[in-house]
Amino acid sequence: MATYGNDFYSWTQQQAALLKSRQFSELDLANLIEEIESLGRSEKRELENRLTALLLHLLKWQCQPARRSRSWELSIDEQRVKFLRVLKDNPGLKSRLDRVHWLR
């Protein structure tokens, strides 16, 4: 049997199989909880990264009008789309926008 520390992929497959077969007492709960929490933090970081990139691009667009280009415009559009996609896929993050770390 693979363990969390020595074969992560196999461990994830074992945990999924145990969940599917409802063998809850066999689950590695401590590490499973840690991984689920980590997934949530990862999505929050992705939202923050997309918002940061978008705002930096918009700031450059506003403050450096002589350097505006189609490339910058496309970058702004891309970051906006990616930011909105993260929000669409994770609507629970919308209520957390006021807690984005760099806004404090």
TIKOL-788695 format. One record per atom (N, C-alpha, C, CB): residue number from 0; residue in one letter; x, y, z. Coordinates in steps of 0.02 Angstrom, whole numbers. Each point is the difference from the previous one (the first is absolute). Glycine has a CB too. Layout:
<nodes>
NODE pos code      u      v      w
NODE NUM    A      X      Y      Z
...
</nodes>
This chain:
<nodes>
NODE pos code      u      v      w
NODE   0    M     42    -59      0
NODE   0    M    -42     59      0
NODE   0    M     44     62      0
NODE   0    M    -91    -62     61
NODE   1    A     78    107   -109
NODE   1    A     38     62     -4
NODE   1    A    -19     46     58
NODE   1    A      7    -11   -126
NODE   2    T     40     51    146
NODE   2    T    -14     48     52
NODE   2    T      5     71    -28
NODE   2    T     43    -80     88
NODE   3    Y    -72    125    -53
NODE   3    Y     -1     70    -20
NODE   3    Y     70     26    -13
NODE   3    Y   -103     16     68
NODE   4    G    150    -35    -28
NODE   4    G     68     26     -4
NODE   4    G     44    -31    -54
NODE   4    G    -11     23    118
NODE   5    N     -4    -83   -141
NODE   5    N     46    -33    -46
NODE   5    N    -27    -11    -70
NODE   5    N     48    -54     98
NODE   6    D   -113     61   -109
NODE   6    D    -28     -8    -68
NODE   6    D    -67     36     -2
NODE   6    D     58   -113    -16
NODE   7    F    -55    178      7
NODE   7    F    -59     42      5
NODE   7    F    -54    -21    -50
NODE   7    F     72     94     39
NODE   8    Y    -53   -107   -101
NODE   8    Y    -49    -18    -50
NODE   8    Y    -38    -63     20
NODE   8    Y     72     52    -88
NODE   9    S    -36   -104    107
NODE   9    S    -33    -63     20
NODE   9    S    -43     11     62
NODE   9    S     95    -65    -49
NODE  10    W    -70    107     94
NODE  10    W    -39     16     60
NODE  10    W    -67     32    -19
NODE  10    W    107     15     66
NODE  11    T   -105     32   -113
NODE  11    T    -63     33    -21
NODE  11    T    -48    -50    -31
NODE  11    T     62    107    -19
NODE  12    Q    -36   -154    -20
NODE  12    Q    -43    -50    -31
NODE  12    Q    -30    -47     52
NODE  12    Q     69      8   -104
NODE  13    Q    -30    -26    153
NODE  13    Q    -25    -42     54
NODE  13    Q    -54     35     40
NODE  13    Q    111    -56      7
NODE  14    Q    -99    120      8
NODE  14    Q    -49     38     38
NODE  14    Q    -66      7    -39
NODE  14    Q     93     63     57
NODE  15    A    -88    -51   -122
NODE  15    A    -60      5    -42
NODE  15    A    -37    -67     -1
NODE  15    A     56     87    -71
NODE  16    A    -19   -142     65
NODE  16    A    -32    -66     -1
NODE  16    A    -35    -14     67
NODE  16    A     88    -41    -82
NODE  17    L    -55     59    137
NODE  17    L    -30    -10     66
NODE  17    L    -64     42      8
NODE  17    L    114    -24     47
NODE  18    L   -113     85    -72
NODE  18    L    -60     42      2
NODE  18    L    -56    -30    -41
NODE  18    L     73    101     17
NODE  19    K    -57   -123    -78
NODE  19    K    -50    -29    -44
NODE  19    K    -32    -62     30
NODE  19    K     62     45    -98
NODE  20    S    -21    -85    131
NODE  20    S    -26    -62     30
NODE  20    S    -25     11     71
NODE  20    S     79    -64    -71
NODE  21    R    -81    127     93
NODE  21    R    -26     19     66
NODE  21    R     37    -34     58
NODE  21    R   -111     18    -54
NODE  22    Q    175    -29     45
NODE  22    Q     42    -29     53
NODE  22    Q     31     58     40
NODE  22    Q     24   -106    -70
NODE  23    F    -67    144    101
NODE  23    F     22     61     33
NODE  23    F     49    -11     57
NODE  23    F   -109     47    -30
NODE  24    S    104   -102     63
NODE  24    S     45    -13     56
NODE  24    S     72    -12    -24
NODE  24    S    -96    -48     65
NODE  25    E    106     34   -128
NODE  25    E     66    -14    -28
NODE  25    E     35     62    -27
NODE  25    E    -40   -114    -27
NODE  26    L      3    170     24
NODE  26    L     28     61    -29
NODE  26    L     56     29     43
NODE  26    L   -111     23    -52
NODE  27    D    158      9     19
NODE  27    D     53     37     33
NODE  27    D    -27     71     11
NODE  27    D     95    -71    -55
NODE  28    L   -137     78    105
NODE  28    L    -37     62     10
NODE  28    L     43     62      9
NODE  28    L    -87    -68     50
NODE  29    A    139     64    -11
NODE  29    A     42     59     14
NODE  29    A     29     28    -65
NODE  29    A     28    -46    114
NODE  30    N      0      2   -155
NODE  30    N     30     24    -63
NODE  30    N    -53     18    -51
NODE  30    N     99    -71     23
NODE  31    L   -155     36    -23
NODE  31    L    -55     16    -45
NODE  31    L    -28     70     14
NODE  31    L    -28   -123     -9
NODE  32    I     19    138     73
NODE  32    I    -23     67     20
NODE  32    I     50     53    -22
NODE  32    I    -61    -50     99
NODE  33    E    125     36    -87
NODE  33    E     53     47    -20
NODE  33    E     -2     14    -75
NODE  33    E     71    -41     96
NODE  34    E    -80    -10   -136
NODE  34    E     -1      8    -72
NODE  34    E    -62     38    -24
NODE  34    E     64   -106    -10
NODE  35    I   -121     93     40
NODE  35    I    -61     36    -19
NODE  35    I      7     74     17
NODE  35    I    -69   -104     17
NODE  36    E     95    119     42
NODE  36    E     11     69     19
NODE  36    E     50     34    -47
NODE  36    E    -25    -29    119
NODE  37    S     76     -8   -139
NODE  37    S     50     26    -46
NODE  37    S    -30     17    -68
NODE  37    S     86    -68     60
NODE  38    L   -133     27    -83
NODE  38    L    -33     14    -63
NODE  38    L    -38     66      3
NODE  38    L    -11   -123    -21
NODE  39    G    -22    135     76
NODE  39    G    -36     63      9
NODE  39    G     47     60      1
NODE  39    G    -88    -62     63
NODE  40    R    143     55    -28
NODE  40    R     49     54      2
NODE  40    R     29     13    -69
NODE  40    R     28    -29    119
NODE  41    S    -18    -24   -157
NODE  41    S     28      6    -67
NODE  41    S    -47     40    -46
NODE  41    S     59   -110     17
NODE  42    E   -123     96    -12
NODE  42    E    -49     37    -41
NODE  42    E     -2     74     21
NODE  42    E    -68   -105    -14
NODE  43    K     73    118     78
NODE  43    K      0     69     25
NODE  43    K     63     36    -26
NODE  43    K    -66    -33    103
NODE  44    R    123      0   -101
NODE  44    R     62     29    -25
NODE  44    R     -5     15    -75
NODE  44    R     65    -61     88
NODE  45    E    -96     15   -125
NODE  45    E     -8     10    -72
NODE  45    E    -42     62    -13
NODE  45    E      9   -125    -19
NODE  46    L    -63    134     56
NODE  46    L    -41     59     -7
NODE  46    L     40     63     15
NODE  46    L   -102    -67     31
NODE  47    E    140     66     24
NODE  47    E     41     58     18
NODE  47    E     52     14    -55
NODE  47    E    -17    -26    122
NODE  48    N     48    -25   -149
NODE  48    N     50      9    -53
NODE  48    N    -31     31    -62
NODE  48    N     64    -97     45
NODE  49    R   -122     73    -64
NODE  49    R    -34     27    -60
NODE  49    R    -20     73     11
NODE  49    R    -42   -115    -28
NODE  50    L     16    130     87
NODE  50    L    -20     68     14
NODE  50    L     61     46      3
NODE  50    L   -100    -42     64
NODE  51    T    153     20    -34
NODE  51    T     62     39      3
NODE  51    T     26     14    -71
NODE  51    T     28    -51    111
NODE  52    A    -25      1   -153
NODE  52    A     24      9    -68
NODE  52    A    -44     48    -38
NODE  52    A     48   -116      1
NODE  53    L   -114    109      6
NODE  53    L    -46     45    -34
NODE  53    L      9     72     23
NODE  53    L    -82    -95    -10
NODE  54    L     85    105     75
NODE  54    L      8     69     25
NODE  54    L     67     30    -19
NODE  54    L    -76    -30     95
NODE  55    L    129     -9    -96
NODE  55    L     65     27    -21
NODE  55    L     -1     20    -74
NODE  55    L     56    -72     86
NODE  56    H    -88     30   -126
NODE  56    H     -6     17    -72
NODE  56    H    -41     63     -9
NODE  56    H     10   -122    -30
NODE  57    L    -65    128     67
NODE  57    L    -42     59     -5
NODE  57    L     37     63     24
NODE  57    L   -102    -72     15
NODE  58    L    141     64     37
NODE  58    L     39     56     26
NODE  58    L     51     24    -51
NODE  58    L    -15    -44    117
NODE  59    K     51     -4   -148
NODE  59    K     47     18    -52
NODE  59    K    -35     34    -59
NODE  59    K     73    -96     34
NODE  60    W   -131     70    -52
NODE  60    W    -40     29    -54
NODE  60    W    -18     73     15
NODE  60    W    -46   -115    -27
NODE  61    Q     26    127     89
NODE  61    Q    -20     67     21
NODE  61    Q     59     47      6
NODE  61    Q    -96    -51     61
NODE  62    C    151     28    -33
NODE  62    C     56     44     17
NODE  62    C     51      8    -57
NODE  62    C    -17    -34    117
NODE  63    Q     15     -9   -166
NODE  63    Q     49      3    -54
NODE  63    Q    -36      0    -68
NODE  63    Q     85    -59     72
NODE  64    P   -126    109    -85
NODE  64    P    -39      0    -62
NODE  64    P     43     -3    -64
NODE  64    P    -87     63     62
NODE  65    A    147    -36    -59
NODE  65    A     43      0    -60
NODE  65    A     24    -71    -17
NODE  65    A     36    116     28
NODE  66    R    -38   -161     19
NODE  66    R     25    -68    -12
NODE  66    R    -56    -50    -13
NODE  66    R     97     27     73
NODE  67    R   -159     -3    -76
NODE  67    R    -56    -45    -13
NODE  67    R     10    -36    -67
NODE  67    R    -77     75     68
NODE  68    S     57   -138    -67
NODE  68    S      6    -40    -61
NODE  68    S    -56    -51     -2
NODE  68    S    125     17     -2
NODE  69    R   -132    -47    -56
NODE  69    R    -50    -53     -7
NODE  69    R     17    -58     47
NODE  69    R    -19     33   -121
NODE  70    S     82    -46    130
NODE  70    S     23    -53     45
NODE  70    S    -24     13     71
NODE  70    S    101    -19    -73
NODE  71    W    -93     81     96
NODE  71    W    -24     17     68
NODE  71    W    -75    -10      5
NODE  71    W     94     82     12
NODE  72    E   -129    -60    -64
NODE  72    E    -73     -7      0
NODE  72    E    -21    -73      4
NODE  72    E     -8    106    -67
NODE  73    L     43   -148     28
NODE  73    L    -15    -72      2
NODE  73    L     16    -30     68
NODE  73    L     23     -6   -123
NODE  74    S     30     29    154
NODE  74    S     19    -25     67
NODE  74    S    -54     19     51
NODE  74    S    122     10    -29
NODE  75    I   -147     51     24
NODE  75    I    -54     22     46
NODE  75    I    -61    -44    -11
NODE  75    I     44    118     -1
NODE  76    D    -63   -128    -61
NODE  76    D    -58    -42    -15
NODE  76    D      9    -71     26
NODE  76    D    -23     70   -101
NODE  77    E     83    -97     91
NODE  77    E     14    -69     22
NODE  77    E     -5     -6     76
NODE  77    E     74    -16    -99
NODE  78    Q    -44     63    135
NODE  78    Q     -3     -3     73
NODE  78    Q    -71      9     26
NODE  78    Q    116     45      5
NODE  79    R   -154     -2    -38
NODE  79    R    -70      9     20
NODE  79    R    -39    -65    -10
NODE  79    R      6    123    -32
NODE  80    V      4   -156    -24
NODE  80    V    -35    -63    -14
NODE  80    V     20    -53     51
NODE  80    V     -4     29   -123
NODE  81    K     69    -34    137
NODE  81    K     24    -51     47
NODE  81    K    -26     14     71
NODE  81    K    102    -16    -71
NODE  82    F   -103     80     91
NODE  82    F    -26     19     65
NODE  82    F    -74    -20      6
NODE  82    F     83     96      6
NODE  83    L   -121    -79    -57
NODE  83    L    -72    -16      1
NODE  83    L    -12    -75     -2
NODE  83    L    -24    109    -56
NODE  84    R     67   -146     22
NODE  84    R     -7    -73     -3
NODE  84    R     12    -31     69
NODE  84    R     38      2   -120
NODE  85    V     12     23    156
NODE  85    V     12    -26     68
NODE  85    V    -60     14     44
NODE  85    V    124     18    -13
NODE  86    L   -153     42      7
NODE  86    L    -59     17     40
NODE  86    L    -60    -43    -20
NODE  86    L     42    117     11
NODE  87    K    -50   -129    -76
NODE  87    K    -56    -41    -23
NODE  87    K      7    -72     26
NODE  87    K    -11     72   -103
NODE  88    D     72    -98    101
NODE  88    D     12    -69     23
NODE  88    D     -2     -6     76
NODE  88    D     68    -18   -101
NODE  89    N    -59     73    136
NODE  89    N      3      1     73
NODE  89    N    -41     58     28
NODE  89    N    115    -53     -3
NODE  90    P   -181     51     -4
NODE  90    P    -41     57     21
NODE  90    P      7     17     74
NODE  90    P    -79    -30    -89
NODE  91    G    100    -17    130
NODE  91    G     10     14     71
NODE  91    G     56     50     12
NODE  91    G    -41   -114     24
NODE  92    L     85    124    -73
NODE  92    L     54     48      9
NODE  92    L    -24     72     -9
NODE  92    L     79    -87    -41
NODE  93    K   -135     96      9
NODE  93    K    -25     68    -12
NODE  93    K     -9     38     65
NODE  93    K    -58    -40   -103
NODE  94    S     32      7    154
NODE  94    S    -11     33     64
NODE  94    S     66     12     37
NODE  94    S   -112    -54      6
NODE  95    R    166     27    -31
NODE  95    R     65      8     33
NODE  95    R     44     53    -34
NODE  95    R     -8   -119     36
NODE  96    L    -18    150    -87
NODE  96    L     41     50    -36
NODE  96    L     23     57     45
NODE  96    L    -63    -28   -104
NODE  97    D     22     45    153
NODE  97    D     20     53     46
NODE  97    D     57    -21     46
NODE  97    D   -117     44     -5
NODE  98    R    134   -107      4
NODE  98    R     53    -26     43
NODE  98    R     64    -15    -39
NODE  98    R    -87    -47     75
NODE  99    V     90     68   -138
NODE  99    V     61    -11    -39
NODE  99    V     57     34     36
NODE  99    V    -65     -6   -110
NODE 100    H    120    -29    121
NODE 100    H     54     22     44
NODE 100    H     29     67    -18
NODE 100    H     25   -118     18
NODE 101    W    -12    131    -81
NODE 101    W     34     62    -17
NODE 101    W    -47     60      2
NODE 101    W     78    -66    -71
NODE 102    L   -143     55     79
NODE 102    L    -46     57      5
NODE 102    L      0     30     70
NODE 102    L    -71    -52    -89
NODE 103    R     99     18    136
NODE 103    R     -1     25     69
NODE 103    R     53     53     11
NODE 103    R    -43   -109     39
</nodes>
